[in-house]
Amino acid sequence: MINKRLLIKNLLAHNDENSFYDKKRQLNIGEKEGKAKFLKHICALSNSNPENNSYIVIGVEDEDSKIVGIDFFDDSKIQNLVNAYLTNPPIISYENIPFPHLPDNLVVGLVTIRPNHGKICSFRKNIWKYYGGSVFLRDGSISMPKVFDIEIKDVNSSQVASIENHSHNNIEYTLDGVFDFMKKRRDYNPTYKVFKEYFVVCWAGKEKKMKNESYFSRVDIELINEQVKLFYSDLDEVSISLDKDFFRIIEYVHLGLHDQFKYYPLEEVMIRFRDNGSYDIDSKLLFEPPRFDKRTLYHIYNTNKTLIQKLEKGYELTPGQKKDLKNLPSTYLLCYLNNFKEALTKLEEAKPYLKAYNQEIYQSYKESMRILRKVKYN
């Protein structure tokens, strides 16, 4: 089993970006340009590595490969995005890798692109400035378009195999990972469980009881063998259940209007551990959008527009407006889920003003966009 933290270190130590790995400061697939560039790199790396894995490391500086981290990204349906835009899409996975020197909320993103075994990957349809039918390959560290003499060659297998072989986990890494987690999360009742005498899952969270059920906030869950953070949230309520074969997480989101809020189940993630030393992670969207009166939503929608105009012009907000602004990301989310399609555009346009005004509100913006991303990809 590969220790993903060690794999990232070995990739970053391997000179610079090349035809089997790329590195990025951040990933922005919430906007069309960022989404298109991400798909371009997936296409190019897939075509340049038909018989071996290729990788994208996210959260490192381009110039000196310094690990600075990015927000935890838990979009399990990113494969759906790749399938929608690419012909002969590779199988990809996105994992969040914690590093000891980073704050709890920051990780390094690792995209693994599985080999396509000689099939040419191309764009299925237009996006941004890339046309349907476009083919990309890696030219050194650059993803370049290719329009003729397209040849898929295997030139990296031995290099990638060597890097992966030097990244295998051992009992020392596993024990160090458990001790580090228990120490770092000691304020939130850390615990661990060994599955199938091999896999170690650590988790921590602030527990509260409701109707004889346990729910957790400030949740942190890691698969120690691979140094992968499976879940992290400062905000949402989570239920956890497990037996000797599986570990299940159900995430809830807190939504409502006029101080009338409820918890809605968002997603179930099930990790099944097998006797042969393998495991599967399956996710299922549970979310049923709440419905509200259209007249109420029109009023909120117009109020939100006025608030953003005031921020844009630098006007002072009244106490009541500040309270409305705090709820603006979630109310725009509810408008969108109730068929106000332009609410998503308005929320995206509000991003720089919310970020400049208050970090707590900006965090709420990111949370709303995360929920929207999950719903759209499903």
C-alpha positions in Angstrom: 0.0 0.0 0.0 1.3 3.4 -1.0 1.8 6.1 1.6 0.5 9.1 -0.2 2.4 11.7 1.8 5.6 9.9 1.0 4.6 9.6 -2.7 4.1 13.4 -2.9 7.5 14.1 -1.3 9.1 11.7 -3.9 7.3 13.3 -6.8 8.3 16.8 -5.7 11.9 15.6 -5.3 11.9 14.3 -8.9 13.3 17.4 -10.6 10.4 19.4 -12.0 7.1 18.9 -13.6 7.3 16.4 -16.5 5.3 14.1 -18.6 3.9 12.0 -15.7 3.3 14.6 -13.0 2.2 18.2 -12.7 1.9 20.6 -9.7 -0.4 23.4 -9.0 -0.8 26.2 -6.4 -4.6 25.7 -6.3 -7.4 24.0 -8.2 -10.4 26.1 -9.3 -13.0 23.9 -11.0 -15.9 26.2 -9.9 -15.2 28.5 -12.8 -15.2 27.6 -16.5 -11.6 28.5 -17.2 -10.3 26.6 -14.2 -12.4 23.6 -15.1 -11.2 23.6 -18.7 -7.5 23.8 -17.7 -7.9 21.0 -15.2 -9.5 18.8 -17.9 -6.7 19.7 -20.4 -4.1 18.5 -17.9 -6.1 15.3 -17.3 -6.3 14.7 -21.0 -2.6 15.4 -21.7 -1.3 13.2 -18.8 -3.6 10.4 -19.7 -2.3 10.4 -23.3 1.3 10.7 -22.3 1.1 7.8 -19.8 -0.9 5.0 -21.4 0.6 2.2 -19.2 1.3 3.9 -15.8 -0.2 6.2 -13.3 0.3 10.0 -13.6 -0.3 12.6 -10.9 -1.2 16.2 -10.2 -0.1 17.6 -6.9 -2.1 20.6 -5.7 -1.1 23.0 -2.9 2.6 23.6 -3.7 4.4 26.7 -4.9 5.4 26.5 -8.6 8.8 28.0 -8.2 10.4 26.1 -5.3 7.8 23.3 -4.6 7.2 24.6 -1.1 4.1 22.8 0.4 1.6 25.5 1.4 -1.6 23.5 1.3 -5.2 24.1 0.1 -8.6 23.7 1.6 -9.9 20.2 2.1 -11.8 19.2 -1.1 -14.2 16.3 -0.8 -15.8 16.2 -4.2 -16.2 12.4 -4.7 -18.0 13.0 -8.0 -15.1 14.6 -9.9 -15.0 11.6 -12.1 -18.5 12.6 -13.4 -17.0 15.9 -14.6 -14.2 14.1 -16.4 -16.6 11.6 -18.0 -18.9 14.5 -19.2 -16.2 16.4 -21.1 -13.6 13.7 -22.2 -13.8 10.8 -24.7 -12.0 7.7 -23.4 -11.8 9.3 -20.0 -9.2 7.9 -17.6 -10.2 6.8 -14.1 -9.1 9.5 -11.7 -9.2 9.9 -7.9 -8.8 13.0 -5.8 -7.3 12.5 -2.3 -6.6 15.0 0.6 -3.2 14.4 2.1 -2.4 16.0 5.5 1.1 17.2 6.3 2.2 17.8 10.0 3.3 21.4 9.4 0.0 22.5 7.8 -3.0 23.9 9.8 -5.8 21.3 10.4 -8.0 22.8 7.7 -5.2 22.6 5.0 -4.1 19.6 3.0 -2.2 18.8 -0.2 -4.5 17.5 -3.0 -3.3 14.5 -5.0 -5.0 13.6 -8.3 -4.2 10.1 -9.5 -4.8 9.4 -13.2 -5.0 5.7 -14.0 -3.6 4.3 -17.3 -5.8 4.4 -20.3 -3.9 1.5 -22.0 -3.5 3.0 -25.5 -6.8 4.7 -25.9 -6.6 8.3 -27.1 -8.3 10.7 -24.7 -9.9 13.8 -26.3 -12.4 16.6 -25.5 -15.9 15.4 -26.1 -17.4 18.9 -26.4 -16.4 22.6 -26.2 -15.4 24.2 -22.9 -13.9 27.7 -22.6 -11.4 28.0 -25.5 -10.9 24.3 -26.1 -13.0 22.7 -28.8 -14.6 19.3 -29.0 -12.2 16.8 -30.5 -9.1 18.5 -29.2 -6.2 16.2 -28.1 -3.5 17.2 -25.7 -0.1 15.5 -24.8 2.6 16.5 -22.4 5.7 18.3 -23.9 8.0 18.3 -20.9 6.1 20.2 -18.2 3.5 21.7 -20.6 0.2 20.3 -21.8 0.2 21.0 -25.6 -2.5 20.5 -28.2 -1.8 17.9 -30.9 -3.6 17.9 -34.2 -1.7 15.4 -36.3 0.7 12.5 -36.0 -0.8 11.6 -32.7 1.1 8.7 -31.2 0.6 7.2 -27.8 3.9 5.9 -26.4 4.9 4.4 -23.1 8.1 6.1 -21.9 7.6 6.6 -18.2 6.7 3.2 -16.7 10.0 2.4 -15.1 10.4 5.9 -13.6 6.9 5.9 -12.1 7.3 2.3 -10.8 10.5 3.3 -9.1 8.8 6.3 -7.4 5.8 4.3 -6.3 8.0 1.4 -5.0 9.9 4.0 -2.8 6.6 5.2 -1.4 5.2 2.1 0.2 3.9 2.2 3.7 5.5 0.3 6.6 4.6 -0.2 10.3 6.7 2.7 11.4 4.8 5.2 9.2 1.5 3.7 10.4 2.4 4.0 14.1 3.8 7.5 13.7 0.6 8.5 11.9 -1.6 7.2 14.7 0.5 8.9 17.4 0.5 12.2 15.5 -3.3 12.1 15.0 -4.0 11.3 18.7 -1.8 14.1 19.8 -3.0 16.7 17.3 -6.7 16.1 17.9 -6.6 15.4 21.7 -9.2 18.1 22.4 -11.9 16.2 20.4 -11.8 12.7 21.7 -9.6 11.0 19.2 -9.9 7.3 18.7 -8.9 4.6 16.2 -10.0 1.2 14.9 -8.1 -1.5 13.1 -10.0 -3.2 10.3 -9.1 -6.6 8.9 -5.9 -6.6 11.0 -4.4 -4.2 8.6 -6.2 -0.9 8.0 -6.1 1.8 10.7 -8.8 4.6 10.7 -8.5 7.4 13.2 -11.2 9.9 13.8 -12.1 12.7 16.2 -15.0 15.1 16.7 -17.0 17.1 19.2 -19.9 14.7 20.2 -23.4 15.6 21.1 -26.4 13.4 21.8 -29.9 13.9 20.3 -32.7 11.4 20.8 -30.2 8.7 21.8 -28.2 9.3 18.6 -24.6 10.6 18.5 -23.6 13.4 16.1 -20.2 15.0 15.7 -19.0 18.4 14.6 -15.4 19.5 14.0 -14.8 16.1 12.5 -11.5 14.8 11.3 -11.1 11.3 9.8 -7.9 9.8 8.4 -7.0 6.4 6.8 -3.6 6.2 8.4 -2.1 3.5 6.1 -2.2 5.8 3.1 -2.0 9.1 5.0 -5.3 10.2 3.4 -7.7 12.6 5.1 -11.1 11.1 4.4 -13.2 13.8 5.9 -12.8 17.2 7.5 -15.3 19.8 8.6 -15.5 22.6 11.1 -19.2 23.2 10.6 -21.4 20.2 9.6 -23.0 17.6 11.7 -21.8 14.0 11.0 -23.0 10.6 12.1 -20.5 7.7 12.3 -21.2 4.0 12.4 -18.9 1.0 11.9 -18.4 -2.7 12.4 -15.6 -5.1 11.6 -16.0 -4.6 7.8 -17.1 -1.0 7.2 -16.9 2.6 8.3 -19.9 4.8 7.4 -20.1 8.6 7.5 -23.4 10.5 6.9 -23.0 14.2 6.6 -25.8 16.7 7.4 -26.1 20.4 6.3 -27.9 23.1 8.3 -30.3 25.1 6.1 -33.3 27.3 6.6 -34.9 30.8 6.6 -35.8 33.3 9.3 -34.2 31.4 12.1 -36.2 28.3 11.2 -33.4 25.8 10.4 -33.2 22.0 10.0 -30.5 19.4 9.4 -30.7 17.8 6.0 -28.8 14.6 5.1 -26.3 15.5 2.3 -24.2 12.5 1.5 -23.3 9.0 2.8 -19.8 7.7 2.4 -19.2 4.0 3.0 -15.7 2.5 3.3 -15.7 -1.3 3.0 -12.5 -3.2 4.0 -11.8 -6.5 2.4 -9.9 -9.6 3.5 -7.5 -9.4 0.5 -5.9 -6.1 1.7 -8.0 -3.8 -0.4 -10.9 -1.4 0.3 -13.6 0.5 -1.6 -15.1 3.9 -1.0 -18.6 4.5 -2.2 -20.6 7.7 -1.9 -24.3 8.3 -2.3 -26.0 11.7 -2.4 -28.9 11.8 0.0 -29.8 15.4 -0.4 -33.5 16.5 -1.0 -33.6 20.3 -1.4 -36.0 22.0 0.9 -38.8 23.9 -0.7 -39.9 27.4 0.3 -42.6 29.9 -0.7 -41.6 31.7 -3.9 -42.6 35.2 -2.7 -40.4 34.8 0.4 -37.5 33.8 -1.8 -38.0 36.7 -4.2 -37.8 39.1 -1.3 -34.6 37.4 0.0 -33.1 37.3 -3.5 -33.7 41.1 -4.0 -32.4 41.8 -0.4 -29.2 39.9 -1.2 -28.7 41.9 -4.4 -29.0 45.1 -2.5 -26.4 43.9 0.1 -23.8 43.1 -2.5 -24.3 46.5 -4.2 -23.7 48.2 -0.8 -20.5 46.1 -0.3 -19.4 47.0 -3.8 -19.8 50.7 -3.1 -18.3 50.5 0.3 -21.4 51.6 2.2 -21.8 50.9 6.0 -24.2 48.1 6.8 -26.9 48.3 9.6 -27.0 45.6 12.2 -29.9 44.0 10.4 -28.1 44.0 7.1 -25.1 42.4 8.7 -27.2 39.6 10.0 -28.7 39.1 6.5 -25.2 39.2 5.0 -24.1 36.4 7.3 -26.9 34.2 5.8 -26.4 35.4 2.2 -24.5 32.4 0.9 -26.9 29.9 2.3 -30.0 31.9 1.2 -28.6 32.2 -2.4 -28.1 28.5 -2.3 -31.7 27.9 -1.3 -32.8 30.3 -4.1 -30.8 28.3 -6.6 -32.2 25.0 -5.3 -35.7 26.4 -5.7 -35.1 27.1 -9.4 -33.7 30.7 -9.2 -31.0 29.7 -11.7 -29.4 33.2 -11.8 -28.8 32.9 -8.0 -25.7 30.8 -8.6 -24.2 33.6 -10.9 -25.0 36.2 -8.3 -23.4 34.1 -5.6 -20.2 33.7 -7.6 -20.1 37.4 -8.4 -20.3 38.1 -4.6 -17.2 36.0 -3.8 -14.6 38.9 -3.7 -16.8 41.1 -1.6 -17.6 38.4 0.9 -13.9 37.4 1.1 -12.8 41.0 1.7 -15.6 41.7 4.3 -15.4 38.7 6.7 -13.6 35.3 6.8 -16.5 33.7 8.6 -18.9 34.7 5.8 -16.4 33.7 3.2 -16.2 30.3 4.8 -20.0 30.0 4.5 -19.7 30.9 0.8 -17.2 28.1 0.3 -19.5 25.7 2.1 -22.5 26.7 -0.1 -20.4 26.2 -3.2 -19.3 22.8 -2.0 -22.9 21.7 -1.6 -23.8 23.1 -5.0 -20.9 21.2 -6.6 -22.0 17.9 -5.1 -25.6 18.4 -6.2 -24.6 19.4 -9.8 -22.1 16.6 -10.4 -24.7 14.0 -9.2 
